[in-house]
Amino acid sequence: MTQKSETKLRAWMTRTGTIGSTIARKLGVSNAAVYKWVNGESRPTYDHALALEKLTGLTVRELMNAPSK
């Protein structure tokens, strides 16, 4: 199995020292949902992507598109 590329959300979390449970609490979602977004297993809904955009400064397009390079 190949390792998944780092998502832009994971890169932002690493850069800022933010943990998944903080994002989950601020967005009103489960830790499992954030885990899946961070690991590229799923993508946030558009509404959650908008909230992440406000929180992280990453654009919706960056959040919804493929892994970080």
PyMOL commands that set and color helices and strands:
alter all, ss='L'
color gray80, all
select helices_A, chain A and resi 8-16+20-27+31-38+46-56+60-64
alter helices_A, ss='H'
color red, helices_A
deselect
rebuild
show_as cartoon
